[in-house]
Amino acid sequence: MRFQLEELDVFFPYEYLYPEQFTYMCELKKVLDSERGHGLLEMPTGTGKTVCLLSLITAYQHEHPEMGKLIYCTRTVPEMEKCLAELKGLRAYRAAELAKDGYRVAQDNFLALCLSSRRNMCIHERVVTESDRERVDVECRKMTASWVRARAQQSSEVETCAFFEEWDRAGTDAAMPNGVFDCEDIKALGRERGWCPYFVARHAITHANVIVYNYQYMLDPKVAGMVTRELEAESVVVFDEGHNIDNICIEALSVELDARKLERAQRCASKLGKRVEELRASDAQRVQAEYERLVKGLADSGALGVRAAQLADPQLGASPVLPRDVLDEAVPGNVRRAEHFLRLVRVVIQHLKKRVTETGSVQVETPAAFLLNLEQKTALDSKPLQFFYARLNALMRTVEVADLDDYAALGEVADFATLVATYQDGFAVVLDPFFRGATGIPEPKLELSCLDASLAIKPVFERFASVIITSGTLSPLDLYPKLLNFTPAVQISLQMSVFRPCILPLVVTKGADQLAMSTRFESREEASVVRNYGALLVDVAAHVPDGVVAFFTSYQYMEQTVAAWDETGVLRQILKHKLLFIETKDVVETTLALENFRRACDCGRGALFLSIARGKVAEGIDFDRHYGRCVLNIGVPYQYTQSHVLRTRLDYLLTRFQIREADFLTFDAMRQTAQCIGRVIRSKTDYGIVILADARFARNDKRSKLPGWVLQFMQPSHLNLSTDAALGVLRNFLRQMAQPVNNADLRQMLLDYDGVKALVKSHTVSLPAPFVD
């Protein structure tokens, strides 16, 4: 469908539009029209959010060439591939439509590409066999670092990468042709021309119209510097699936240290000191040149690296969100010389080791208090700590370190020191001597915890013209502007247009014995609660065809409950009806379980998948069609409120943003619930049952926080059901959905060209321009 939206000639690569798609594009245009405006847009899951974004924004690019790039940030490689597949279809449709008007589409300069890790883009036969992403990075740097290539010119025994060398020799001719390229397309281009796909993509981002990559390339300062530095300020940034963006921001600026990491960091510092001494003995001029550069300040020195060095070593070139005034300063004299810097590093590491191993109680400190303690115990001034991360990067480049993995622990210490000395607000130092890791054994942990998510995303809001945060599960919307400290030009949550009630939300609060069901900490282990949850799951497995997914609140609770069900025979009853698969903390095991779950559903056997609301399955796996006819939420997925880091953040949110503890915890729990719900419905012809099994879901303060496209299907008579009553409603719904889809009703709901034209005329947005015929 091709239509005119004010001055925009919009190409939509499908014959019909959903009403919410049209509204979404209108609201999106409001964001782009506003002067440096940002948007917060929720669109029902599975209704074509990605293609609407691409259709409207690429049309805006063509009409407003000054707009810059579309930078589309998502979380996983499959989501990147899905985005680029939609864009390929859109571009093909646009070309076909323009060809009808006699345009020569070949002259249309348009480049879209994805940027991913070396592991996903490498085509070197030996390197690509490495299963670990970090090892791929290391092997690549060992062949592409500038000093390695310099040695290769002196000795034929030094291995280099033929693909990188061919790309480098091509120079400016090593440009990507116009088109839309996903990872496989870029790799195919690399094999055809003998170029390294990874470096081709990194170089091409400065010329691309659309860039698709992971959140970290935009939000994590340790990897974002090289990627974002040359992007136009007029560009539009889209964070898709942005419901957890505040958590991603916090993770990007938080650092965890323990005794083992500090021990490794101490060994790294000693190893690096030996390399400095060796270099001083063999090439004192290079060490002196580094010193002279540092006198000029980080921004103009090799500490941040010149473009060529960064291109070969993008990991060696980003410091954690240092303010510009710090970058412009001359590096303090006591960290300019390598031996002095490493001496300070050892003192800091020794102090951290003492804090971790000698403290017998939980301590929470502000950065200022932590630095005061450091100064009192070691006589170190805090000023040089701001430069630790960049100074370490400069030193590692000078001594020509390729295997960065060996120095990862030292990098984390430098990261910790830089952040704690730079930010006096929005962080807390949490020392927990009783922290229990994956082993269950107490492992003392020192964490510099970021409390303010806006610190990581602030540079993005300030730099780029428009930032759009969108998802199918953003509700409740009202807290995001506070958490991220911005004022959206547009903030909207859209409902779903339907031709039949395709979602059945049920709130189950009690078992058939009329005893309450809840995962409250004080009642979750009661025999009646465990028994009633088991009976509910057995009934669902027996009456719902195909695939069923059940989400628990945590791994620990799932393991305890499954063990109890095994003892009471619940699992045996479930297995009479469906095969059972369980998510674990092991990624490989979970991947295999998902694959076999789908195979069981495909062959008609039916399957039940047990997962957790905060796991990988809840975030990125779609259970569409027969893979997910029912999603069952066992309990409200609150965070573990006894976490000292969480308690500290809750106190900060109350003090800084006046966000009450209960409000934030409910907000967080309900957005995770909504994310689980969104797994089961992925299209207009799909259908699914949503069971919220906890007495607390019946309360309005919880239920009202769900997205509008869920609440529109929720009937008052379905809000306080027992398991047997829910089963009756469920059976009636399945009988209705089993009837063939009425295509006439479906077509009546969809908007064809004339329907869109009529909607434009009646829409509240002023759209006076005529349509393109």
N, C-alpha and C positions, 0 to 999 in steps of 0.2 A: 504494500500500500504506500502510495506517495501522496503527501498532502502538505499544504502550506500552513505553517504555524507562525502567524505574523510574517516576519521577513524570512523565516527559515523554511527551506525546502527539505522536508523531513522524509527520509526513506525508511520504511518499516518493512522488513523482509517477510511479512506474513500477510495473508489475505484479510485477516480480521484483527481487531483490537479489542481487548477487554476494557470496560469503562475505567477500571482503576489504572490501567496502563496509560490511558490518555491523561487522566488526572495527574498521574505521577510525572509525566513528561511536562505538563503545564507547570507544576510546582518546581520541577527541576529548572525549567527556563527562568522562573522567577529568581532562583538562586544565581544563575549565570548573569542575569540582567542587573542584579543589584551590584553596587560598587563594592568590590572586595567583600562579598557576602558569602556566608557559609550556610550549609543546610543539614538538617537532621530529618531524614525521610524513612518512614517505615512502610513497606509494601508487603502484602500477604505473600507468604512463602510459596514458591512454585508457580508464580503468575507472570514470569518473564521480566523480572527486574533488570537483569543484565542487558538484554536486548533493548529495553527502553533507554537505559543509560547510554548505550553506544549509539543508538539511532539519533537521539536528541543532541548529544554532545558533539558527535562528528559532524552533524548538520550545522551546529553552531560554529565549529572550527572552519568550515567552508565559507560561511557567511562572514565570520570575523577572523581573518587570518592572524590578527594581532593577539588572538587568545592564547597561543602557545600550545603546549602539549596536553594530552589527557594522560594522567598518571593513575593507572588503575591498580590499587593495592588489594591483594587478597591473601589468603593464608596458606593454601596448599597448591602443589603442582597441578592436581586434577582440576581445581577451580580456575587456575590460570589457563589451562587447555580449553576448558569450557568457554571462558570468556573469548579467547581467540577464535574458537570454532564459530561462535555467534557472530564475531566480527567478519570472518570470512564470508559467511552467508549474507551478511548485510552489504558487504562490498560487492559481492557478485550480483546481488539484486540491484544495487545502485548502478553498476556498470550496464546492466541490461536495460534499465529504464532510461539512462542517459543515451544509450545507443539508439533508442527509438527516436530521440530528439536530434540525432545526427552528431552528437558530441564524440570526439575522439578520446575515449577513456584512457588510452595508453599515455596521454600527456598529463594525466592526473597524478601529481607527485604525492604519494601517500605511502608511508611506511609504518607498520605496527609490528612490534616484536615483544618477546618475553625475555626476562633476565632472571636466570636461576643460578644455582651453585655450580661449581666445576663438576661435581659428581653427576649432575643431570645433563651437562652439556659437553663433557669431554669425549673425544673420539680417538684418543691415543690408545692403541691396542693394549699396551702394558698397564698404563695408569688406570684405565677404566675398569680393569678387573678388580681393583681394590674395592672392598665392600663398605669400608668406612669413609664417610665424607671427609673427615679431617685428614685421613691418609692420602686421599686424592689431592687435596689442597697442597699437602707437603710435597708429594711427588711432582706436582705441576711446578711449584716454586723452585724445586731443585733443578729444573730444566729451563725455566724462563726468567729467573732473577737476573738482573743486569750484570752482576759480578760473575755469575755462572757462564753467561754468554761471552763475557770478556775473556774468561779462561779458555773457553772453547776455541777462541781464535788463536790461542797459543798452543793448544794441545788437542789433537783429534780424539783423545781418550775421554774427554769430557762430553757427557751426553746432553744433547739439547733436543727440543721438541721440533720436529720438522714442520708441523702445522703452525706453530707460533712463528718460526723463522720465515716461512713462506708468507704469512700474514704481514709480518714486519717489513719484508722486502717489497711487498706490494704497495706499502705506504698509503697515500691518499686514494690509490686505485682499489684498495681493499674495502670498498663500500658495498653495503647490502643493496640489492635492487629494490624497487618499489614492490609492495605487497604486504601480506599478513603472514608472519612467521611465528610458529610455536617452537618449542624446543626441538622437536624432531625435524621440522623444516630447516632450522638453523644448522643442525647437525648434518643434514643432507647437503646443504649448501657448502658447509665446511669440507665434507668429503669430496664433493665435486670439484672445488677450486683449490683444495689443499690448505685451507685456512683453519685456524683454531676457532671453533664456534663461540667459545666463552669470551675471547677477546674481541672478536668481530662484534658480538652483541654489546659489550661494554663500550666499544668505540662508537657504535651506531646510535646509541641512545641520544646523543646530542643532535642527531638529524631526524629522529623518528617523530611521527605525529602522535602515536599512541604507544605507551610503555606499560607493560603488565609485569608486576613483580610482587614479591612478598612484603608484608608489613615492615619487617626489620630493615629493609633497604630505605625506608622512609623515617622510621621512628628510633631505631637503635643507632646511636651516634658512633658506635664502634665499627659499623659497616656502612653507614649511610653517607659519610663524607664524600667519597669519590663519586658515588652514584648521583647524588642530588646537587652537587656544587654547580654544575653547568646547566641545570634545568632553568628555563625561563620563569621569572616571577609571575608572568601572566598565565601560567599553566593552571589546569584544574586537577585537583587531587581527589580521587574517590576511594574511600575505605569501604569496600564491600564486606558483608558479614561483620559489621562493626559493633556488634552488641557487646563484645568484651574488650573494646579498644582501650578502656581505662586500665584494665589489668595488663594488657600488652605494654602500655606505656610504663607502668610501674616495674614490670619485669626487666624492661630494657635498661633501667637506671638503678637496679638493685644488684648488690654483690654479696655472695655468700662465701665465707671462709671457714675452714675447720682446721684441726691440728695437722691432718695429713696434707692438705693443700699448702699450709704454711711451711711444713717440712720440705715439700717439693720446691717451693719458692726459694727457700734458703739454699738448697742445692743448686737451683738455677742461677741465683745471684753469684755463687762461688764459681760456677762453670763459666758464666759470662765474664767474670773478672779475669779468669785465666785467658780467655780469648782476647780481652783487651790488652793484657800484658804481651801476648804473642804478637798482636798487631802492632803495638808500640815498638816492639823490637824489630819488626820487619818493615813497617810502613808508618813511621811516626808522622809523616806529612799528612796522611789522611786523617789521623786523630786530631791534629792541629787544625785542619780545615773544618772539621766538624765543630770544634770549639769556637772558631771565628764566626761561623754561621749562627751559632746559638746566641752570641752577643747581640745580634741584630733583632732578636725576638722570634717567637715561634711562627708568626704569620709569614715572615719573609725567609725563614730558614729551612734547612732540610728536615727539621723536626716534623713538619707536616708533609714534606716530600714534594718534589716537583711532579708534574703530570706524568712524565715518562716513568719515573720510579713507582708512582702509585699504580699506573696501569699494569706494571709487572707485579706489584705487591700491594693490592688494594687493602689488605688487612693491616699493612703498616702505614697508617696515615689518618687515623681519626681519633681525636681525643674526646672524652665524654662531655659534650655540650659546654665547652669552655666559652665564657663570654668574650666578646671581641676585645674588651680592654685588657683581658689577661693575655690574649694572643699577641697584642701589640707591645706588651712589655718585654724588656730584655730578660732573658732567663737568669735567675739569681746565680751569683757567682759560685755558690757552694754546690750547684748541680751541673755546672757547665763541664767540668772535667769528669771524665768517665769514672776514674777511681774514686773521686769525692762523691759522685752520685751513688755509686754502688755501696759505698760505706754507709750512706744515709739509708739506703734501701735495707741493708742488713739490720740496722738499728730499728727501723720500723717493723720489720718482720719479727725480730726478737721481742719487741714490745707486744705485738699482737699475739705471739705464742704464749707469753706470760698471761695476758688477759684471758685467753681461751682456756688454758690449763690450770690456772691458779684461782679462778673465781668459783665460789661454791654456791652462788645464788644468781637468779635471773636479774639482769641489769638492763635498763633502758635509758639511753643517754641522748641528748641532743648532740649534733656535730660539734658545737662550741665546747660542751663539757668533755667530750671525747678528746678534742685537741688540747684542752687545758691539762687533762690527765697525761697526755702524751708529752707535753712540754715539761710538766713537773717531773716525770719519771726519766726522760731522756735528754732534756735541755734542748730539744729540737724546736725550731721555729716552724709554724705551720705554713708559712708562705711558700717555701720550696715544694711542698707536697702537691700544690696545684699543677706543677709541671711534670709530675712523675710519669704519667702515661705517655705524653708526647716525647719526653726525654728518653724514656725506655725505647720507644719506637725508633727514634733517631739513632740511638746507640746500636740497636739490633741491625739496623740497615748499615751502619758504619762497619760493624764487625762481620757483616755478610751472613746473617742467620737465615737459613731457608726453612729449617724444621721448626716452625713456630709452636707446634704441639708440645715440644719439649719444654717450652717456656710459658705455657698457658697459665700455670699457677702464679708465676711471677707477674704476668700481665694482669691477673685478677687483683693482686696486691696493689699494683700501680693504679689500676682502675679505682679501687677502694680509696686509696690515698688522695687521688685527684678529686673525686666527688666529695669526700668528707671535708676537704679543705676549701672547696669552691662554694658549696651551698650550705648556708647556715639555717635555712628554713626549708621545710618540705621533706626532710630526711630524719631518720632516727637510727641510732646504733643499738642493736638488740643483741645482747649476749645471753645465750641460753645454754647452761652447762648440762641440762637434762634432756636436750633434744634427742629424739629417737628417729633414726633414719630408716631406710628400707630394711635393715637387719633387725630392727627392734632393740638394738643395744644403744645405750646412751652415748651420743657422740656430740660433745660440746660444739656449738656453732656460734660464730660471730657474723652477724648480717648487717650490712648497711642497707636499710630498707627505705626505698622511695615511698613517701606517703602521698605525694601530690602528683597525680597523673598528668596535670597540665604542663609540668616542666618538660616532658619529652615531646609533647605535641605543640607546645608554644611556638617553636621556630617554624613549624609547618604552617600554622595559622598566620603568623606574621609575614612569612615570605610569599606564599602563593595566593593568587587572586581569589580562588574559591576552593573550599574544602567541603566535600560532601560525605557525610557518614550515613550509611544506609544498611538496612538489613530487613529481614522478615520478622525479626524478634527483638526490636528495640524497646518495646514497652516495658516499663513505664518510661516515657521520654523525658519527664521533667528534671531528672537528676543529671543527665548528661551535660547540659550547659554548665551546671555547677562543678561537676567533677573535672571537666576539661577547661573550665574558665573561659568560655566564649559565648557570644550572643548570636544565635542562628538567625539568619534572615528569613528562613522558612523552617518550620517545625511542624510536621504533620504525620499522622498515622492513618492509613487507608484501610477500609474494609474490603472484603472480597465479594465480587459480583458472582452470583451462583444461579443456576437453573434448577438445582435440587439441593437439599440439605446434606452436603457431602461430608460434613464432620459431625460426629456425635460426641460432645463433651459430657462426661458423667462424673459427678463428685460422689465418691463412695466413702461414707464416714463410719460405717459399722458393719459388722459381719452378720450372718444369718441369725446368730445368737443375740443380736442387738447390742453387743459390746463394742465400745468405740475402738476405731483403728487409727493409730497415729504413730509416727516414728519419733515422737518426743523422747528425749534422752531418758527421762525417768520412767517411761512406759514401753519403750520399744522391745525390751527383752521379755515382757510378760508373755506367758504361754498363750493366752487368748489372742494377743495381737499377732504373734507369729503364726498361730493356727489359722486365724481368719485371713491373713495375707496369703497363706498357702492355699486355702480353699478358694479364694478369689482367683488365683493364678491357675488352679486346676480347672475351674469352671470356664475361664477365658480360653484356655488351651483346648478344651473339649468342644466349645461352641463357635469359636472364631476360626475360619478357614485360613490356610496359607500361613503367612509369617506374623509373629507377635514379638514385640520388643518390650521388655520391662526394665525400667531404670530405677536403681537404688540410689540412696543419698551418698554412699561412700563405699569404697572397696571393703573396708573392715565390716560394715554392717551387712553387705552382701554376702561376705564369706561366713559370718556368724549365722545369718538366716538360712543360707543354703545348707550349712552343716546341720542345723536344727531340722530342716525339712527332710534331709537324708535320713535322720534318725526316726522321724515320725512317718516315713513312707510317702511324703508328698511328691518327691522326685519320681518315685516309681509310678504314681498316678499320672503325672505329667507325661512321662515317657510312653504311656499307653496311647497318647493322642499326638504328641509332637516330639521331634528330636530336640535335644537341649544343647545350647552352646553358650559359653560364658566368656565375657571379656576379662582379660588379665592385664597385669602391668607390663607384660612382655609384648612388644609390638608385633613380633613375628607370630606368636601364638594367636593373638587377636586377629591378625590378617587371615590366617588359616581358618580360624573359626568363622569369620565372616564369609569367606569363600565357600565353605561347606554349608553354612546356613543358606546361602543363595541357591546352592545346588539342591538342597533338600526342598526348598520352595519350588524350584523349577520342575522337579519331578513329581510334584503334587503331594509329597509326604507331609509337608508342613513343618515348621520349626519355631522354636522359642529361643530368643536371644536375651541373655541377662547382661546388663551393662550398668554403668553409673552415670548420673546426670552431669558430672563434671569430667567425664572421660573423653577420649578421642572419638568414640563412636557417636556420642551425642552432639559433637561439634561439626563433624564433616561427612558423615555417612548418610546417604539418602535411602530410606526404606519405602520406595515408591511402589505403587501397584500391589502385586501379590506378595511382595517382600515385607509389607507392613500394613496389615489390615487393622491392627490395634496397637496402640502404645499405652503402656501402663506405668504411671508414675507412682512408685511406692515411697510415699513420704515427701515432705517439702525439703528440697536440697539446700538447707542452710550451710554456711561455712562453719568450720570448727571454731566456735567462739572463744575457746580457751587458748588459741594461738596468741602468743605474745606480740607477734608482728601485727596480726589483725587487730588486737586490742589497741595497739599504738596508733594504727591508722584510723580506727573509729574515733579515738580521742581527738586526732588531728582534724578529721572531717567535721566534728562537732564544733571545735574551736575556730577553725578557719572558714568553713562554709555553712555553718549552722545546720548541718545534716545530722539528724538524730540517729543514734545507733540502730534502733528498731526499723527506721525508714530505710536505711542503707541495706541492712541485712535482708529485709523483705524484698526490696528492689533487686538485689543480687540473686536471691533464691528464685524469684518469679521469672527473671529473664532466663535463668538456666532451665526452668520448667518449660517456658515457651520454646526454647531451643529444642528440647526433647519432643514437644508436640509437633514442631515443624518437620520432624523426620518422616511423618506418616502420610503427609498430603503434598503431592508435587505437581498436580495438574488439575484442570477443571473436571476431567472425567474420572479422576481418582477419588477414592473415598476411604475413610478410616474412622476408627473409634478411639477416643481419648478418655482414659480413665484416670482421674486424679484421686488416688486412694489415700486420703488422710483427712481427719476431721477438721483440720485447720483450713483446708481448701474451701470449706463451706462459709468461712468468714469473708465478709465483703472486702475488708482491708487487704486480704490476700488475693481473692479472685479478681477484684477490679484492676489489678496490676497486669493482668494478661492482655495480650494484643487484642485490638478490636475485632480482628477477623476470627478470633476464637470466641470472644464474648457474644458475637452476633448469632452464634448457633446455640448458645447456652440457655436452656429453658429453666424457669424457676422450679418446675417439677422434677428436675434432674440434679438438684443441688444437695440433697441430703438423703442419699439412698443407702440401703443395705445391699449386701452382695447379691442376694437372691432377687431383690427388686431390680437392681442394675442388669441382671442377667435377662430378665424379661424385656426390658427396653432394648437391650443389645440385640436380642433375637429379632425383634420387630424391625429394627434398623437394617439388619443384614438381609432380611426378606425384601425390603424395599429396594435396597441397593443392588440386589441380585437381578432385578428387572433390566432389560436392555435399555441403553441410553436413548432417550428421546432426542434425536438429532434436531427436530424442529424446535424444541425448547432451547436446546443449546445454541442454535443459530440465532434465535430471537434475542438471546442475551448478548451475543457478540456484536461488535460494531463493524459494519462494512464501510466502504468509502462514503456512501451517502449518510450512513449513521454518524460517522465522524464529522462530516461536514455540518450536519444538523446540530451536533453537540458543540461544535466550535461556536456556532451562532448563538446558542443558548447558554454558553459557559460564562461564569462570572468573570473570568479573565477576558480582557479586551483583546479580541482577535479579529480585527476588521478585514484583514487581507483576504482576497479570494483564494480558493484552492487551485493548485496546478492540475490541469486536466491531463 
